[in-house]
């Protein structure tokens, strides 16, 4: 019995070590053999449609439209379509003011969720390339050109841009979301060298119109499932760091936790929607999916298992030391939480709090999905 407990303990610890440290190291080693997709210098740029789902975005939607109008792309080959998802504020009225500037509005009377807005808008578009964006995502002028240049290579089906998260001036905790995002961006760059980027930044990515598939109306994180469906059809999904866009981080870990809980619910749902990609015989894309995503989504359960197994194994000095380390980590996270409620911050404690809070959010997402409590609609996180 003790042998089994030890085996489970070290398996749980190995999972944590693998997904956070060993897999990135493997990517670095594999990156010696870089994949660079062919890019032809085409004189004719493809017709592009940017699709934005917006809910009560009156504070930011005009800035988004002005940002679109400043993009360095031929205006006769670029349009923006904004789907107002049952907004109860002035979002739709603001968009209507720009109808003569090539901005199209789809005003949905009731909330149906982002995936259903995309399902209704995208199939009717004539553009060859569809760019998906969010209302609060602002693009560099050349971002569209940087995205679409890769579609001259017929093997590329989806291109994800670089999303830079800026910390609000009054947010200390938002810094740690930015740090985590840099870590994720590092992995994206390495996976992209194998044309196997997993998911996309919802604020800036593009796909071939012909590869868009109608998704189930209950899909929660469509910006992950859509690129995975492209990979499933054996087209490349890559990352273009020169296609730059900006968003603000959440103002607090509490706000970010709410967003992460929704993403967590969508992650477990995505497993069911992307089952073919779990097939290990699909090569590197499947390997990356298991290593970067699937095992990462199991981390909350590994942490719980690790703690309680450690309690049962306290008879040995090694396990006593490991138990003390775990207790220090969770105590530090709790101190970080207490400090944040008082608007005080110490970096080490805040880092521990962020790590624990994000995994708790993932666990909450798990129960929301399997209990059917997670809605397909989203609530705006103040940024």
Residue pairs with C-beta under 8 A, 6 or more apart in sequence:
2 313
5 309
5 312
5 313
6 313
8 305
8 309
9 305
9 306
9 309
9 310
9 313
9 319
12 302
12 303
12 305
12 306
12 309
13 302
13 306
15 295
15 298
15 299
15 302
16 299
16 302
16 303
16 306
18 291
18 295
19 291
19 292
19 295
19 296
19 299
23 291
23 292
23 295
24 186
24 187
24 190
26 291
27 187
27 190
27 191
28 190
30 190
30 193
30 194
31 190
31 193
33 193
34 193
35 193
35 194
35 195
36 193
37 150
37 153
37 155
37 156
37 195
37 236
37 238
38 152
38 153
39 149
39 150
39 152
39 153
40 152
40 153
42 152
45 73
45 74
45 77
45 145
45 148
46 77
46 127
46 128
46 129
46 148
46 151
47 77
47 78
47 126
47 127
47 128
47 129
48 73
48 77
48 78
48 79
48 127
48 128
48 129
48 130
48 131
48 144
48 148
48 206
49 78
49 79
49 80
49 81
49 125
49 126
49 127
49 129
49 130
49 131
50 68
50 78
50 79
50 80
50 81
50 130
50 131
50 132
50 133
50 144
51 80
51 81
51 83
51 117
51 118
51 121
51 122
51 125
51 130
51 131
51 132
51 133
52 64
52 80
52 81
52 82
52 83
52 133
52 134
52 135
53 82
53 83
53 85
53 114
53 117
53 118
53 134
53 135
54 61
54 82
54 83
54 84
54 85
54 87
54 91
54 95
54 135
55 84
55 85
55 86
55 87
55 91
55 111
55 377
55 378
55 380
56 87
56 88
56 89
56 91
56 380
57 64
57 87
57 89
57 91
57 135
57 136
57 380
58 87
58 89
58 90
58 91
58 94
60 135
60 136
61 82
61 91
61 94
61 95
61 135
62 94
63 138
64 133
64 135
64 136
64 137
64 138
65 80
65 82
65 94
65 95
65 98
65 101
65 103
67 138
67 139
68 80
68 103
68 139
69 98
69 101
70 141
71 78
71 139
71 141
71 143
71 144
72 141
72 142
72 144
72 145
73 144
73 145
75 102
78 102
78 144
79 102
79 103
79 104
79 127
80 102
80 103
80 104
81 104
81 105
81 106
81 121
81 125
82 95
82 103
82 104
82 105
82 106
82 135
83 105
83 106
83 108
83 117
83 118
83 120
83 121
84 91
84 92
84 95
84 105
84 106
84 107
84 108
85 108
85 111
85 112
85 113
85 114
85 117
85 377
86 108
86 109
86 110
86 111
86 112
92 105
92 107
95 103
95 105
96 105
99 105
106 117
106 120
106 121
108 117
111 377
112 120
112 217
112 376
112 377
113 217
113 375
113 376
113 377
113 378
114 222
114 376
114 378
115 215
115 216
115 217
115 218
115 219
115 220
115 222
115 376
116 217
116 376
118 132
118 212
118 215
118 222
119 214
119 215
119 217
122 130
122 209
122 212
123 212
123 214
125 209
127 209
128 151
128 208
128 209
128 210
129 147
129 148
129 151
129 206
129 207
129 208
129 209
130 206
130 207
130 208
130 209
130 212
131 144
131 147
131 204
131 205
131 206
132 200
132 202
132 204
132 205
132 206
132 207
132 223
132 226
133 139
133 203
133 204
133 245
134 202
134 203
134 247
136 203
136 247
136 248
136 383
137 163
137 203
137 204
137 245
137 246
137 247
138 245
138 246
138 247
139 204
139 244
139 245
140 243
140 244
140 245
142 242
142 243
143 161
143 204
143 243
143 244
143 245
144 243
146 161
146 240
146 242
146 243
146 244
147 159
147 161
147 204
147 205
147 206
147 240
147 243
148 159
148 206
150 156
150 159
150 238
150 240
151 159
151 206
151 208
153 236
155 195
155 235
155 236
156 195
156 235
156 236
156 237
156 238
157 207
157 208
157 211
157 230
157 231
157 233
157 235
157 236
157 237
158 197
158 200
158 205
158 206
158 207
158 208
158 211
158 226
158 227
158 230
158 231
158 235
158 236
158 237
158 238
159 205
159 206
159 207
159 237
159 238
159 239
159 240
159 243
160 188
160 192
160 197
160 200
160 201
160 204
160 205
160 227
160 237
160 238
160 239
160 240
161 201
161 204
161 205
161 206
161 239
161 240
161 243
161 244
161 245
162 185
162 201
162 204
162 239
162 240
162 241
162 242
162 243
162 244
162 245
163 181
163 185
163 201
163 203
163 204
163 245
163 246
163 247
164 244
164 245
164 246
164 247
165 174
165 177
165 178
165 181
165 246
165 247
165 248
165 249
166 178
166 246
166 247
166 248
166 249
167 174
167 175
167 178
167 248
167 249
168 174
168 248
168 249
168 251
168 383
170 251
171 249
171 250
171 251
171 252
172 345
172 350
173 250
173 251
173 252
173 253
173 256
173 340
173 345
173 350
173 354
174 248
174 249
174 250
174 251
174 252
174 256
175 249
176 253
176 350
176 351
176 354
177 249
177 250
177 256
177 354
178 249
180 354
180 358
181 249
187 292
188 197
188 239
189 239
189 241
191 197
191 198
191 239
191 288
191 292
192 237
192 238
192 239
194 284
194 285
194 288
195 236
195 237
195 238
196 231
196 236
196 237
196 284
196 285
196 288
197 227
197 237
197 238
197 239
198 224
198 227
198 228
198 231
198 237
198 285
198 288
198 289
198 292
198 293
199 221
199 223
199 224
199 227
199 228
199 293
200 223
200 224
200 226
200 227
200 237
201 223
201 245
202 222
202 223
203 245
203 247
204 243
204 245
205 223
205 227
207 226
207 227
207 230
208 235
211 229
211 230
211 233
211 235
212 226
213 226
213 229
215 222
215 225
215 226
215 229
215 273
216 273
217 376
218 269
218 376
219 225
219 266
219 269
219 273
219 376
220 262
220 263
220 265
220 266
220 269
220 270
220 369
220 374
220 376
221 262
221 263
221 266
221 267
221 269
221 270
224 266
224 267
224 270
225 270
225 273
225 274
227 237
228 270
228 273
228 274
228 277
228 289
229 274
230 237
231 237
231 277
231 285
232 274
232 276
232 277
247 383
248 383
249 256
249 383
250 256
250 259
250 381
250 382
250 383
251 382
251 383
252 340
253 340
253 350
253 353
253 354
253 357
254 340
254 357
255 381
255 382
256 357
256 358
256 361
256 381
257 357
257 358
257 360
257 361
258 361
258 379
258 381
259 381
260 358
260 361
260 362
260 365
261 361
261 362
261 364
261 365
261 368
262 365
262 368
262 374
262 378
263 361
263 365
264 297
264 361
264 362
264 363
264 364
264 365
264 366
264 368
264 369
265 365
265 366
265 368
265 369
265 374
266 365
266 369
266 374
267 293
267 297
267 362
267 365
268 297
268 365
268 366
268 369
268 370
269 369
271 278
271 294
271 297
274 289
276 282
277 285
277 286
277 289
278 286
278 289
278 290
278 294
279 286
280 286
280 287
280 290
297 362
299 359
299 362
300 359
300 360
300 362
300 363
300 366
301 363
303 359
306 326
307 326
310 319
310 322
310 323
310 326
311 323
313 319
314 320
314 323
329 352
329 356
330 352
330 356
332 348
332 349
332 352
332 353
333 349
333 352
333 353
333 355
333 356
333 357
334 353
335 346
335 349
335 353
336 345
336 346
336 349
336 350
336 351
336 352
336 353
336 354
337 353
337 357
339 345
339 346
339 349
339 350
340 350
340 353
365 374
367 373
368 374
